[in-house]
C-alpha cells in the first residue's frame, strides 16, 4: 500500500528530476510514511511513497524484472500474488523480493497488457518498458484504488491523489465547470471527470498506454451480464456464503497487525464473523458512535457492534464522538482531493484515526449493499406492483399533493419513513432512469439552474452514461450496474481510500472481491430483494453465522448526523461559510436559492442535508484548493467565527 506518482515528458523539453519526485511524494507522504523510492530514465519518472504491509524489508519500490528493462510502482495489494508467483517461477522467472507488486513486471513479461487480467486485488500501477519506451498505467476493476492524471500535450503525469499533480511546476488549480454541475447533481464527480480542470480520473478497469506520443485508453473488464448460470436458490445461497468467506480469508494476508471496522450492520458483521473463524487470536474491531439525543442517538449503532463483538469474542474498541467540524472539515476536505456530499467521510476518518493506534490494515464491509440489494431504492420495483393497482386519480390527485407536504428529516425513524414515502410517491410518474435519478441526486436540474449564476450547458450526466453501458432490462440489475459504475468508485471508495490513507491505514474491501462481484451479477434479482426484504440472499447465506437481531434489524447509514448538527450545533458554521458575503464573493451561486434551502431544512419541510453539505464542503474546498488557504489556517478562521461542540471521545476496549 502506498501512493504512486510520475511524469512522462511527451515533448522531450522538460525531463523530470529527483526534485519533482520530492515535491509530488511530499504531498502524499501520509499514504506511505515508511519508505519512498523513485526511478528516472530520461523522459520518465516513477515515484512512490510506501506503507509497508507485505515483505517489510524487501518490498522497496520501484521494482524491476530480472534484466531491469521493466520498472513498476504499485499502490494496493495483489491478493493472489503467491499463486501467480509460483506459476511464473515454473515458467523460469526469477523473483528478487517477496513483494506482491513484483508479480506485475513478470506477468507483463509473459502476457503483455493482458497481465492485468490475472491480477486479483485492489491496485493502481504504472509500469515503464525501457525497450519500447512505453508507459502502461492500470487501475483495478472496481476502482478501489485511485489514479488521477493530466495530459497537457507536452507531458503526461499521474498520481494517487490529485494534489500531487498540483505540485508539478506550471500546474495550477482551477474549477472544472462540467465537474461542478455533476457534483451538484450527484454529490460527487464521476470518472473520468474531476472537479479540477485538466485533471482526470482513470476509470476503473482501465489501462492507459503511452507510446511514441500516442495515449490510448482501453477497458479490460466489464460487469458480466445477468444470467448465464443455472443454479437452484439453495446453490446460489451456498455459493454466496462460501465466496464471502473465502474472500475474507484471502484478504487477511498481512505482515503487520490488522483489524476490522464493525458498525453492527450485516456487511461489517459478516466480515468480522469470517475473520474470527480463521484467526488464531481475537480479531481487533473498531466502532464509532454518537452520543446525545436526536440525530446522534438515531445514528448510534454501538449497541449492535458490541453484540457482534461479544458473540465473536473480539478485542473490541469503540469511540463516541461529537466532532468539532471547524477543526476537522478543512483537514479532511484537503485529504479528499474532491469534496463529497456524504457525511461518511467524517465517521470514516475518525474511526480510522482511532484504529491506526493499534493496526496498519483494516477490513471493512463496503460493497455489500450494491452486490446484494441493500439500498431502499432497490425496493421500488417491488412496491410498483402494488402501487400501480391504485387508481391514477388517487395517486396523482390525492397522494402526490399529500406527499409534497410531508415533513422530511433523516434523523428520526418516523420522519425518515416520511422522507422515503415522499420520495417514492413523487417519482411515481417518472420513467425508470429518471426515477432512479430522483432517488440518488442531490440538486435536480431545476434546482441546479436556480442555484447556478451561469447557465448550464453540455452533457455532465454520469448516470446516463452508466445506464447506456448496462445490458438487459431487469431494473434491479440495472441499478446495481449503475451504482458499481458511479457511486461506488467515486463516492464510497473514494472517501474510504482518502480517509483511511490520511491516517496511514490500509483498508481492504473483501465484499468487492472480483469473483463475488461476478457471482452477484449473474444472480437472479429475486434472490436479492424478495418482497420488502432487502439482501435476502445474503441473510440466508449468513443464517447460523450471525444472529437474527443483526441480520434483520433496520438499516442505518454509516454517516454522521450532519443534518441535525446543521440545524443546531453547526448552524453558526453554516451561516458563516455560506453567508451572503461569502457566496457573492465566490460568484458561483445565487444566495437567495441557498437561503431558501437552509430555511426548508431548518423547518423540516425538506431534508436538505446532502444539499447543504455539498455547498458547505465545496466552499471550504474552494478556499483551500482555489484560493490557497492552508487547512490549519482555515480551521482557525472557522473557530473564530463559529461556536462548535468540542470533540469528545470515550474509548473502550477488551470486549
C-alpha positions as CSV (number, residue, x, y, z in Angstrom):
1,X,0.0,0.0,0.0
2,X,1.4,3.4,-0.9
3,X,0.9,6.4,-3.1
4,X,2.4,6.5,-6.6
5,X,3.2,9.3,-8.9
6,X,5.2,10.0,-12.0
7,X,5.6,12.0,-15.2
8,X,6.5,11.3,-18.8
9,X,7.7,14.1,-21.0
10,X,5.9,13.9,-24.3
11,X,8.0,16.7,-25.9
12,X,11.4,15.9,-24.5
13,X,11.8,19.6,-23.4
14,X,11.1,19.1,-19.7
15,X,12.7,15.9,-18.4
16,X,11.8,15.1,-14.8
17,X,14.2,15.1,-11.9
18,X,14.6,14.0,-8.3
19,X,13.3,17.3,-7.1
20,X,9.9,16.6,-8.8
21,X,9.7,13.2,-7.0
22,X,10.3,15.0,-3.7
23,X,7.6,17.6,-4.4
24,X,5.0,15.1,-5.6
25,X,5.8,12.5,-2.9
26,X,6.0,15.0,-0.2
27,X,2.3,16.0,-0.7
28,X,1.2,12.4,-0.3
29,X,3.6,11.3,2.4
30,X,0.7,10.2,4.6
31,X,0.0,7.4,2.1
32,X,3.4,6.0,2.7
33,X,5.3,7.1,5.7
34,X,7.6,4.1,5.9
35,X,9.7,4.4,2.7
36,X,10.0,6.2,-0.6
37,X,11.7,5.5,-3.9
38,X,12.0,6.7,-7.5
39,X,13.3,5.8,-10.9
40,X,14.3,8.2,-13.7
41,X,15.0,7.1,-17.2
42,X,15.4,10.1,-19.5
43,X,11.9,11.5,-20.0
44,X,10.2,9.4,-17.4
45,X,9.9,9.4,-13.6
46,X,8.2,6.7,-11.5
47,X,7.9,7.5,-7.8
48,X,6.2,6.1,-4.7
49,X,5.6,6.5,-1.0
50,X,5.4,3.2,0.8
51,X,3.3,1.9,3.7
52,X,4.9,-1.4,4.4
53,X,2.4,-4.3,4.6
54,X,4.0,-7.3,2.9
55,X,7.7,-8.1,2.7
56,X,8.5,-5.3,5.1
57,X,12.3,-5.4,4.5
58,X,12.4,-6.3,0.8
59,X,9.4,-4.6,-0.8
60,X,11.1,-1.3,-1.7
61,X,9.7,0.2,-5.0
62,X,10.2,0.7,-7.9
63,X,10.6,-3.0,-8.5
64,X,12.4,-4.3,-11.7
65,X,12.4,-7.5,-13.6
66,X,15.5,-9.7,-14.0
67,X,17.3,-7.5,-16.5
68,X,15.8,-4.2,-15.3
69,X,14.2,-3.5,-18.6
70,X,10.9,-3.1,-16.7
71,X,10.1,-1.0,-13.7
72,X,6.9,-0.8,-11.7
73,X,5.3,1.2,-8.9
74,X,2.1,-0.1,-7.4
75,X,-0.4,1.2,-4.9
76,X,-2.6,-1.6,-3.4
77,X,-2.4,-5.3,-2.8
78,X,-2.4,-8.3,-5.2
79,X,-4.2,-10.9,-3.2
80,X,-3.3,-13.9,-5.5
81,X,0.3,-12.9,-5.8
82,X,1.6,-16.2,-4.3
83,X,-0.2,-18.4,-6.8
84,X,0.9,-16.1,-9.6
85,X,4.5,-16.2,-8.4
86,X,4.5,-20.0,-8.3
87,X,3.2,-20.2,-11.8
88,X,5.7,-17.6,-13.1
89,X,8.6,-19.3,-11.4
90,X,7.7,-22.5,-13.1
91,X,8.0,-20.6,-16.4
92,X,11.5,-19.6,-15.5
93,X,11.0,-16.1,-14.0
94,X,13.3,-15.2,-11.1
95,X,12.0,-13.1,-8.2
96,X,14.2,-10.7,-6.1
97,X,11.7,-9.9,-3.4
98,X,8.7,-11.3,-1.5
99,X,6.6,-8.3,-2.5
100,X,3.2,-8.8,-4.2
101,X,3.9,-6.0,-6.6
102,X,6.8,-7.9,-8.3
103,X,4.3,-10.3,-10.0
104,X,3.3,-7.4,-12.2
105,X,6.6,-7.0,-14.0
106,X,7.0,-10.8,-14.6
107,X,3.4,-11.1,-15.6
108,X,3.9,-8.3,-18.1
109,X,7.0,-10.1,-19.5
110,X,4.9,-13.2,-20.0
111,X,1.5,-11.8,-21.1
112,X,1.9,-8.2,-22.1
113,X,-1.0,-5.9,-21.3
114,X,-3.2,-8.9,-20.6
115,X,-1.2,-9.4,-17.4
116,X,-3.8,-7.2,-15.7
117,X,-6.5,-9.8,-16.2
118,X,-4.6,-12.2,-13.9
119,X,-4.3,-9.7,-11.1
120,X,-6.8,-10.2,-8.3
121,X,-6.8,-7.3,-5.9
122,X,-7.0,-3.6,-5.4
123,X,-4.4,-1.7,-7.3
124,X,-3.2,1.2,-9.4
125,X,0.1,0.7,-11.0
126,X,2.5,2.3,-13.5
127,X,5.0,0.2,-15.5
128,X,7.8,1.5,-17.6
129,X,9.0,-0.6,-20.5
130,X,12.5,0.7,-21.2
131,X,13.0,-1.2,-24.5
132,X,9.8,0.1,-26.1
133,X,9.9,3.5,-24.2
134,X,6.3,2.8,-23.2
135,X,4.4,3.7,-20.1
136,X,1.5,1.4,-19.0
137,X,-0.9,2.6,-16.3
138,X,-3.7,0.4,-14.9
139,X,-6.4,0.6,-12.2
140,X,-8.3,-2.3,-10.6
141,X,-11.7,-3.5,-11.8
142,X,-13.9,-1.7,-9.2
143,X,-11.9,1.5,-8.7
144,X,-10.9,0.6,-5.1
145,X,-7.5,2.4,-5.5
146,X,-7.4,5.9,-7.1
147,X,-5.4,7.2,-10.0
148,X,-5.5,10.8,-11.3
149,X,-3.7,12.0,-14.4
150,X,-3.2,15.1,-16.6
151,X,-2.1,15.4,-20.2
152,X,-1.4,19.0,-21.4
153,X,0.2,17.9,-24.7
154,X,3.7,18.2,-23.5
155,X,3.7,15.9,-20.5
156,X,1.6,13.2,-19.0
157,X,1.6,13.0,-15.3
158,X,-0.2,10.7,-12.8
159,X,-0.6,10.3,-9.1
160,X,-2.7,8.5,-6.5
161,X,-4.0,11.9,-5.3
162,X,-4.8,15.0,-7.4
163,X,-3.0,17.3,-5.0
164,X,0.3,15.7,-6.1
165,X,-0.3,16.8,-9.6
166,X,-0.7,20.3,-8.4
167,X,2.8,20.1,-7.0
168,X,4.2,20.0,-10.6
169,X,5.6,23.3,-11.8
170,X,3.2,25.1,-14.1
171,X,0.1,23.2,-12.9
172,X,-2.4,25.2,-11.1
173,X,-5.9,24.5,-9.6
174,X,-9.0,25.7,-11.5
175,X,-12.6,24.7,-11.2
176,X,-13.9,22.3,-13.9
177,X,-17.4,23.6,-14.8
178,X,-18.7,20.3,-16.1
179,X,-17.4,18.7,-12.9
180,X,-19.2,21.3,-10.8
181,X,-22.6,20.5,-12.5
182,X,-22.0,16.8,-11.9
183,X,-21.0,17.4,-8.3
184,X,-24.2,19.4,-7.7
185,X,-26.3,16.6,-9.3
186,X,-24.7,13.6,-7.5
187,X,-22.8,15.0,-4.6
188,X,-19.5,13.7,-6.1
189,X,-17.8,13.8,-9.5
190,X,-17.7,10.6,-11.5
191,X,-14.8,9.4,-13.6
192,X,-13.3,10.4,-15.9
193,X,-14.0,13.9,-14.7
194,X,-12.7,15.6,-11.6
195,X,-13.5,18.9,-10.0
196,X,-10.2,20.2,-11.1
197,X,-9.9,21.5,-14.7
198,X,-7.4,19.5,-16.7
199,X,-7.1,16.7,-14.2
200,X,-8.9,13.5,-14.9
201,X,-9.6,10.2,-13.1
202,X,-8.6,7.0,-14.8
203,X,-11.8,5.0,-14.9
204,X,-11.9,1.6,-13.1
205,X,-10.9,-1.5,-15.0
206,X,-9.0,0.7,-17.5
207,X,-5.4,0.6,-18.9
208,X,-3.7,3.7,-20.3
209,X,-0.7,3.2,-22.6
210,X,1.6,6.0,-23.8
211,X,4.0,5.1,-26.6
212,X,5.6,7.4,-29.2
213,X,3.4,10.3,-28.1
214,X,0.2,8.3,-28.5
215,X,-2.1,8.0,-25.5
216,X,-4.6,5.2,-25.6
217,X,-7.2,4.0,-23.0
218,X,-8.7,0.5,-23.1
219,X,-11.2,-1.1,-20.7
220,X,-10.1,-4.6,-19.8
221,X,-13.1,-5.8,-17.7
222,X,-16.8,-5.2,-17.7
223,X,-19.5,-6.4,-15.3
224,X,-20.9,-9.7,-16.6
225,X,-24.5,-9.7,-17.9
226,X,-27.2,-11.1,-15.6
227,X,-27.9,-14.8,-16.1
228,X,-25.7,-17.3,-17.8
229,X,-25.7,-19.7,-14.8
230,X,-28.4,-22.2,-13.8
231,X,-28.5,-22.9,-10.1
232,X,-31.1,-23.6,-7.6
233,X,-31.9,-21.0,-4.9
234,X,-30.0,-23.1,-2.3
235,X,-27.0,-23.4,-4.6
236,X,-26.9,-19.6,-5.1
237,X,-27.1,-19.0,-1.4
238,X,-24.4,-21.6,-0.6
239,X,-22.1,-20.1,-3.3
240,X,-22.6,-16.6,-2.0
241,X,-21.7,-17.6,1.6
242,X,-18.7,-19.7,0.6
243,X,-17.3,-16.9,-1.7
244,X,-17.7,-14.3,1.0
245,X,-15.8,-16.4,3.5
246,X,-13.0,-17.2,1.0
247,X,-12.6,-13.5,0.1
248,X,-12.2,-12.5,3.7
249,X,-9.7,-15.3,4.3
250,X,-7.7,-14.2,1.2
251,X,-7.6,-10.6,2.3
252,X,-6.3,-11.4,5.8
253,X,-2.8,-11.8,4.4
254,X,-0.5,-9.3,6.1
255,X,2.9,-9.0,7.8
256,X,1.6,-6.2,10.1
257,X,-1.3,-6.1,12.6
258,X,-4.8,-6.0,11.1
259,X,-8.3,-5.5,12.3
260,X,-11.9,-4.7,11.2
261,X,-14.3,-1.8,11.2
262,X,-17.5,-3.0,12.9
263,X,-20.7,-1.0,12.6
264,X,-23.1,-3.7,13.8
265,X,-24.7,-3.9,10.3
266,X,-24.8,-7.1,8.2
267,X,-21.8,-6.3,6.0
268,X,-19.2,-5.5,8.6
269,X,-20.5,-8.1,11.0
270,X,-20.1,-10.8,8.2
271,X,-16.5,-9.7,7.7
272,X,-15.8,-10.0,11.4
273,X,-17.5,-13.3,11.7
274,X,-15.4,-14.9,9.0
275,X,-12.2,-13.2,10.3
276,X,-12.9,-14.7,13.7
277,X,-13.4,-18.2,12.1
278,X,-10.0,-18.1,10.5
279,X,-7.9,-16.2,13.2
280,X,-5.9,-17.8,15.9
281,X,-6.3,-14.8,18.1
282,X,-9.1,-12.3,18.9
283,X,-9.9,-10.0,16.0
284,X,-9.4,-6.4,16.8
285,X,-12.6,-4.5,16.0
286,X,-13.3,-0.8,15.9
287,X,-16.6,1.0,16.1
288,X,-17.8,4.6,16.2
289,X,-21.0,6.1,17.7
290,X,-22.5,9.4,18.5
291,X,-23.8,10.5,21.9
292,X,-26.6,12.9,22.8
293,X,-30.2,13.0,21.8
294,X,-31.9,13.3,18.4
295,X,-29.7,12.7,15.4
296,X,-26.8,11.4,17.5
297,X,-28.9,8.7,19.2
298,X,-30.6,7.7,15.9
299,X,-27.2,7.2,14.2
300,X,-25.6,5.4,17.2
301,X,-25.0,1.8,16.4
302,X,-22.6,0.9,19.2
303,X,-25.0,-1.5,21.0
304,X,-25.3,-3.6,17.8
305,X,-21.5,-3.6,17.3
306,X,-21.0,-4.6,21.0
307,X,-23.4,-7.6,20.5
308,X,-21.3,-8.8,17.5
309,X,-18.0,-8.2,19.3
310,X,-19.3,-10.3,22.3
311,X,-20.5,-13.0,20.0
312,X,-17.2,-13.5,18.3
313,X,-15.0,-12.6,21.4
314,X,-13.2,-9.8,19.5
315,X,-10.7,-7.4,21.1
316,X,-13.2,-4.6,20.7
317,X,-12.6,-0.9,20.9
318,X,-15.1,1.9,20.4
319,X,-15.2,5.7,20.2
320,X,-18.1,8.0,20.8
321,X,-17.7,11.5,19.3
322,X,-19.2,14.9,18.8
323,X,-16.9,16.3,16.2
324,X,-15.6,19.9,16.2
325,X,-16.3,20.4,12.5
326,X,-14.5,23.7,12.4
327,X,-11.3,21.8,13.2
328,X,-12.0,18.6,11.2
329,X,-13.6,19.7,7.9
330,X,-10.7,21.6,6.3
331,X,-8.2,18.9,7.0
332,X,-10.5,16.1,5.8
333,X,-11.5,18.0,2.6
334,X,-7.9,18.7,1.8
335,X,-7.2,14.9,2.0
336,X,-10.3,14.1,-0.1
337,X,-8.9,15.9,-3.2
338,X,-12.6,16.5,-4.2
339,X,-15.5,17.2,-1.9
340,X,-18.4,14.8,-1.5
341,X,-21.8,15.4,-0.1
342,X,-21.6,12.3,2.1
343,X,-21.1,12.6,5.8
344,X,-19.5,9.1,5.9
345,X,-16.1,10.8,5.3
346,X,-16.2,12.2,8.8
347,X,-17.0,8.9,10.5
348,X,-14.5,7.0,8.3
349,X,-11.7,9.4,9.2
350,X,-12.5,9.4,13.0
351,X,-12.7,5.6,13.3
352,X,-9.6,5.2,11.1
353,X,-7.6,7.5,13.2
354,X,-8.7,5.5,16.3
355,X,-7.9,2.1,14.7
356,X,-4.4,3.3,13.5
357,X,-3.2,3.5,17.0
358,X,-3.0,-0.3,17.0
359,X,-3.3,-1.7,13.5
360,X,-2.0,-0.9,10.0
361,X,-4.5,-2.9,7.9
362,X,-8.3,-2.8,8.3
363,X,-11.1,-4.8,6.7
364,X,-14.5,-3.2,6.1
365,X,-17.9,-4.1,4.7
366,X,-18.1,-1.6,1.8
367,X,-19.9,-3.1,-1.3
368,X,-22.5,-5.4,0.3
369,X,-25.4,-3.1,-0.4
370,X,-24.5,-2.8,-4.1
371,X,-23.9,-6.5,-4.6
372,X,-26.9,-7.9,-2.7
373,X,-29.6,-5.3,-2.9
374,X,-29.2,-3.3,0.3
375,X,-30.4,0.2,-0.6
376,X,-34.0,1.2,-0.1
377,X,-34.2,2.4,-3.6
378,X,-33.9,-1.2,-4.7
379,X,-37.4,-1.8,-3.3
380,X,-39.0,0.4,-5.9
381,X,-39.8,-2.3,-8.5
382,X,-41.3,-4.4,-5.7
383,X,-43.6,-1.6,-4.5
384,X,-44.6,-0.7,-8.1
385,X,-46.7,-3.9,-8.4
386,X,-48.9,-2.8,-5.6
387,X,-48.9,1.0,-6.1
388,X,-49.8,0.6,-9.7
389,X,-53.1,-1.1,-8.6
390,X,-54.3,2.2,-7.1
391,X,-56.4,4.4,-9.5
392,X,-54.5,7.1,-11.2
393,X,-56.8,9.8,-9.8
394,X,-55.9,8.7,-6.3
395,X,-52.1,8.6,-7.0
396,X,-51.9,11.9,-8.8
397,X,-54.8,13.8,-7.3
398,X,-54.6,12.8,-3.6
399,X,-51.4,11.1,-2.7
400,X,-49.0,13.2,-4.6
401,X,-50.2,16.6,-3.1
402,X,-50.1,15.0,0.3
403,X,-46.6,13.7,-0.3
404,X,-45.4,17.2,-1.2
405,X,-46.5,18.4,2.3
406,X,-44.9,15.6,4.2
407,X,-42.2,16.6,6.7
408,X,-38.8,15.2,6.0
409,X,-35.8,14.5,8.3
410,X,-33.5,11.6,8.1
411,X,-32.6,11.7,11.8
412,X,-35.7,10.2,13.4
413,X,-37.5,6.9,12.5
414,X,-40.9,8.5,11.7
415,X,-39.6,11.5,9.8
416,X,-37.2,9.3,7.8
417,X,-40.1,7.0,6.8
418,X,-42.0,10.1,5.7
419,X,-38.9,11.1,3.7
420,X,-38.8,7.8,1.8
421,X,-42.6,7.8,1.2
422,X,-42.5,11.3,-0.2
423,X,-39.6,10.4,-2.5
424,X,-41.3,7.3,-3.8
425,X,-44.7,8.8,-4.4
426,X,-43.4,11.9,-6.2
427,X,-41.3,9.7,-8.5
428,X,-44.3,7.6,-9.5
429,X,-44.9,9.0,-12.9
430,X,-41.3,9.1,-14.0
431,X,-39.7,6.5,-16.3
432,X,-37.2,4.1,-14.8
433,X,-34.0,6.1,-15.3
434,X,-35.5,9.4,-14.1
435,X,-36.9,7.7,-11.1
436,X,-33.6,6.2,-10.2
437,X,-32.0,9.6,-10.7
438,X,-34.6,11.2,-8.3
439,X,-33.6,8.8,-5.6
440,X,-29.8,9.4,-5.8
441,X,-29.5,13.0,-7.0
442,X,-28.8,16.0,-4.8
443,X,-29.8,19.0,-6.8
444,X,-32.2,18.2,-9.7
445,X,-31.9,20.1,-12.9
446,X,-34.4,22.8,-11.9
447,X,-32.8,23.3,-8.5
448,X,-29.3,23.4,-10.1
449,X,-30.4,26.0,-12.7
450,X,-31.9,28.2,-9.9
451,X,-28.7,27.8,-7.9
452,X,-26.1,28.5,-10.5
453,X,-25.4,32.0,-11.7
454,X,-24.1,30.8,-15.1
455,X,-26.2,28.8,-17.5
456,X,-25.8,25.1,-17.6
457,X,-24.5,23.8,-20.9
458,X,-23.2,20.5,-22.2
459,X,-23.5,16.9,-21.0
460,X,-22.5,16.3,-17.4
461,X,-24.7,13.3,-16.8
462,X,-22.7,10.3,-15.4
463,X,-25.9,8.4,-14.7
464,X,-27.0,8.5,-18.4
465,X,-23.5,7.2,-19.4
466,X,-23.8,4.4,-16.8
467,X,-27.2,3.3,-18.0
468,X,-26.1,3.2,-21.6
469,X,-23.3,0.9,-20.5
470,X,-25.7,-1.6,-18.8
471,X,-27.3,-4.5,-20.5
472,X,-30.6,-6.2,-20.0
473,X,-34.0,-4.9,-18.8
474,X,-34.1,-6.1,-15.2
475,X,-34.4,-3.0,-13.1
476,X,-32.6,-4.2,-10.1
477,X,-29.6,-5.4,-12.2
478,X,-29.5,-2.0,-14.0
479,X,-29.4,-0.1,-10.6
480,X,-26.7,-2.5,-9.4
481,X,-24.6,-1.9,-12.5
482,X,-25.2,1.9,-12.4
483,X,-24.1,2.0,-8.7
484,X,-21.0,0.0,-9.4
485,X,-20.1,2.4,-12.2
486,X,-20.8,5.7,-10.3
487,X,-21.5,6.0,-6.6
488,X,-19.3,3.1,-5.5
489,X,-16.0,4.1,-7.0
490,X,-16.4,7.9,-7.0
491,X,-18.1,8.4,-3.6
492,X,-17.8,5.4,-1.2
493,X,-14.5,4.0,-2.3
494,X,-13.0,7.5,-2.9
495,X,-13.8,8.6,0.7
496,X,-12.8,5.2,2.1
497,X,-9.4,5.4,0.4
498,X,-8.7,9.0,1.3
499,X,-9.9,8.9,4.9
500,X,-8.0,5.7,5.8
501,X,-4.9,6.7,4.0
502,X,-5.0,10.2,5.7
503,X,-4.2,8.2,8.8
504,X,-1.7,5.8,7.0
505,X,-4.1,2.9,7.4
506,X,-4.7,0.4,4.6
507,X,-8.4,-0.5,4.1
508,X,-9.4,-3.7,2.3
509,X,-12.9,-4.5,1.0
510,X,-13.4,-8.2,0.7
511,X,-17.1,-7.9,-0.3
512,X,-15.8,-6.4,-3.6
513,X,-13.8,-9.5,-4.4
514,X,-13.9,-10.0,-8.2
515,X,-15.4,-13.5,-8.1
516,X,-18.0,-12.3,-5.6
517,X,-19.0,-9.3,-7.7
518,X,-19.3,-11.6,-10.8
519,X,-21.4,-14.1,-8.8
520,X,-23.7,-11.3,-7.7
521,X,-24.0,-10.1,-11.3
522,X,-25.2,-13.5,-12.6
523,X,-27.6,-14.0,-9.7
524,X,-31.3,-13.6,-10.2
525,X,-32.7,-10.4,-8.7
526,X,-35.5,-12.2,-6.9
527,X,-32.8,-13.6,-4.6
528,X,-31.5,-10.2,-3.7
529,X,-34.8,-8.4,-3.0
530,X,-37.8,-10.6,-2.0
531,X,-40.9,-8.6,-1.4
532,X,-40.0,-5.9,1.0
533,X,-36.9,-7.8,2.2
534,X,-33.5,-6.4,1.1
535,X,-30.4,-8.6,0.9
536,X,-32.5,-11.8,1.1
537,X,-29.7,-14.0,-0.3
538,X,-27.1,-12.5,2.0
539,X,-29.3,-13.0,5.0
540,X,-29.9,-16.6,4.0
541,X,-26.2,-17.2,3.4
542,X,-25.4,-15.8,6.9
543,X,-28.1,-17.7,8.8
544,X,-26.3,-19.5,11.5
545,X,-23.3,-17.2,11.2
546,X,-24.9,-14.1,12.5
547,X,-27.9,-13.8,14.9
548,X,-31.3,-12.7,13.6
549,X,-31.1,-9.5,15.6
550,X,-28.2,-8.4,13.4
551,X,-29.5,-9.9,10.1
552,X,-33.0,-8.4,10.4
553,X,-32.5,-5.1,12.1
554,X,-33.4,-1.9,10.4
555,X,-30.7,-0.4,8.2
556,X,-28.6,2.7,9.2
557,X,-26.2,4.5,7.1
558,X,-22.5,4.8,8.1
559,X,-22.5,8.5,8.5
560,X,-22.6,11.4,10.9
561,X,-25.9,13.1,12.0
562,X,-24.8,16.1,9.9
563,X,-28.3,17.2,9.1
564,X,-29.2,17.5,12.7
565,X,-26.0,19.2,13.6
566,X,-26.5,21.8,10.8
567,X,-29.8,22.8,12.5
568,X,-28.2,23.2,15.9
569,X,-24.5,22.8,16.8
570,X,-23.1,23.6,13.4
571,X,-25.6,26.3,12.5
572,X,-23.1,29.1,13.2
573,X,-20.6,27.3,10.9
574,X,-23.1,27.0,8.1
575,X,-24.1,30.7,8.5
576,X,-20.5,31.8,8.3
577,X,-19.3,29.7,5.4
578,X,-22.5,30.2,3.3
579,X,-23.1,33.8,4.3
580,X,-24.4,36.2,1.6
581,X,-21.0,37.9,1.5
582,X,-19.1,34.6,1.1
583,X,-21.5,33.3,-1.6
584,X,-21.4,36.6,-3.6
585,X,-17.6,36.7,-3.3
586,X,-17.3,33.2,-4.8
587,X,-19.6,34.2,-7.6
588,X,-20.9,30.7,-8.4
589,X,-24.3,30.6,-6.8
590,X,-27.4,32.7,-6.2
591,X,-27.6,33.4,-2.5
592,X,-31.4,33.6,-2.3
593,X,-31.6,29.9,-3.5
594,X,-29.1,28.9,-0.8
595,X,-31.1,30.8,1.9
596,X,-34.3,29.1,0.8
597,X,-32.6,25.7,1.0
598,X,-31.4,26.4,4.6
599,X,-34.9,27.6,5.6
600,X,-36.6,24.5,4.2
601,X,-34.1,22.2,6.0
602,X,-34.4,24.0,9.4
603,X,-38.2,23.8,9.3
604,X,-38.2,20.1,8.4
605,X,-40.2,20.9,5.2
606,X,-37.5,19.1,3.3
607,X,-34.4,17.2,4.2
608,X,-31.6,19.1,2.6
609,X,-28.7,17.5,4.5
610,X,-27.0,16.5,1.2
611,X,-27.6,19.8,-0.4
612,X,-26.2,21.9,2.4
613,X,-23.3,19.5,3.0
614,X,-22.5,19.7,-0.7
615,X,-22.4,23.5,-0.7
616,X,-20.6,23.7,2.6
617,X,-17.9,21.3,1.6
618,X,-17.5,22.9,-1.8
619,X,-16.9,26.4,-0.4
620,X,-14.3,25.1,2.1
621,X,-12.6,23.1,-0.7
622,X,-12.5,26.2,-2.9
623,X,-10.9,28.2,-0.2
624,X,-8.0,25.7,0.1
625,X,-7.6,24.4,-3.5
626,X,-8.5,27.5,-5.4
627,X,-7.7,30.3,-3.0
628,X,-4.7,28.7,-1.5
629,X,-5.6,28.8,2.2
630,X,-3.8,26.3,4.4
631,X,-6.1,23.8,6.1
632,X,-4.8,24.8,9.5
633,X,-5.4,28.5,8.9
634,X,-8.9,27.9,7.5
635,X,-9.7,25.8,10.6
636,X,-8.5,28.6,12.9
637,X,-10.6,31.1,11.0
638,X,-13.7,29.0,11.3
639,X,-13.1,28.6,15.1
640,X,-13.1,32.4,15.4
641,X,-16.4,32.8,13.7
642,X,-18.3,29.7,15.0
643,X,-19.3,28.1,18.2
644,X,-18.9,24.3,17.8
645,X,-19.1,21.3,20.1
646,X,-15.7,20.0,21.2
647,X,-14.5,16.6,20.2
648,X,-15.5,14.1,22.9
649,X,-14.1,10.6,22.8
650,X,-14.9,7.8,25.1
651,X,-12.9,4.7,24.2
652,X,-13.5,1.2,25.5
653,X,-11.6,-1.9,24.8
654,X,-11.3,-5.6,25.6
655,X,-14.8,-6.8,24.9
